[in-house]
């Protein structure tokens, strides 16, 4: 490629802040929850570079021709690859797109096609734009993508903090991960955390269905993480994530606290995460294909110890989480407190329901 910037390039990153930055000259964008991607286009040649500077091109063949049709003939564009489903962004479906088998890649490119959302430009033609301020780069990007059509999109942006705060409060229902904030004068700094990202922190009451041991066992086995569950409308307890990040002292406390709730062999026969029980429930029409249990192996967990210890599903905890993705917490949660006043059966998905904002449907043409 004969571009002013050659692949690979490390994308500019953001540092987390808990309060929305305010002030003159700030631009606010939705934080897309997908695969970060820098697109290099030189006439017919298109290469998709990932955040870790490895190529993504082979995994998203359906994007190559739309990018040729919608991007300038010679450019370097920063953005995000996403998969959009009926309920918003579907990160689970997106992760399935990274598959070693070419036949599987071709199939998924038609059944769960990806979109590309552009939010910055590094080069146009022979011009390296990284030394320009963000406001100038944004104007160049808007002009370059003025006539873009799906599946190539230009991210919304606002300078109004009131609009940004509204986006922040509503967009999580569509799988978006908060906001990114960029000063107007910010130059593009590859690999540096030069922007800000404001992420959600919400709470939920969950059932503790089991735990995993901590990997360091110098003082004997202690609890490493709690396995969390929520009930669906059919009464099926789904594994939705973990609570972790405990201090050494807290791990010892949890080991003592959880001991009375250990599920013996008889209790595990009835445990909702027993695979035999799951199969019986599915046969009776309880749960469904999306039922989740801990310990399922995947190519993302290769080499990891997924063994877990079942507990009688009687304890309820309140956890803080930053992002809900589909039917699970996107990242590990943090334990706030135990809730002896809550019934396990009251811990349902209903407490997490949020609507898909109209802006996402308008951008992607979905309902």
C-alpha angles and dihedrals in degrees: 000000000000098000127136086243120043126205137288104056125166109231122237110261138206135232121225121253124176098211124060108253113238132196146088120310099024124136122203125205133174112260105237117216103218141085114313108234137181111202118211114195125181107170106293094354115094126177126182114209123196131218090263089052093251121129120262095181099108093053097056108041092153090067098056100078095041089052090052090050097046108032128072113269092253118027149118113226129184119213148113134279110221139172115220121208134175092280097043131268112010110205093173090059090045093055090053089062091073097082130147096219114086091208091056091047090053092049095048091047087067101034098043105018118188132230130210120225113196121208107159142022125217101178141010121190107320094339122106103208100184093104092057121093118258093252091058092045091049091055090051090048093049091051092047093051099035092119099033118140133194134326086031114066140175114229117242116249135187137184091201111099090201091059090044092052090050090051090049093053095046110030099074088076087070095049095263116147105220130276138315117214123201129181114233091240097048112130119211108268112186114221094002126117093232101140130062128241123197112203132191123256113190134156135234136179111236139179117245103228098170146324143232125231120250112256094230109071104171092128095037128277115327132173114273104179140358121234111225131208140190129192121237125214091272093055097255117143110225126197102238105172146300140278112220145142095095124165119242091256092049092050090057091048091051092049090057094041095051097045096089090055097055110132113235121209093275093048092048090056086068096037111123090225094055102112091221090054089047091054091049091050092049090051088054091049096253115137117352145222090311093058108131129210128173123256099039109150122229138161087264091060099043110146094011123124102240097174114131139184117234122229128193102263095243105108122087124200134184112227134184116230133178103204139018115208113190107301099347144052109269094216136020114286130224123237114242103174146319115265110212087165092065127082114228090231090060090064099095138149089251091083089062101046115127129167125250106250118242091236092069092052090048092051097045100027094242131133 
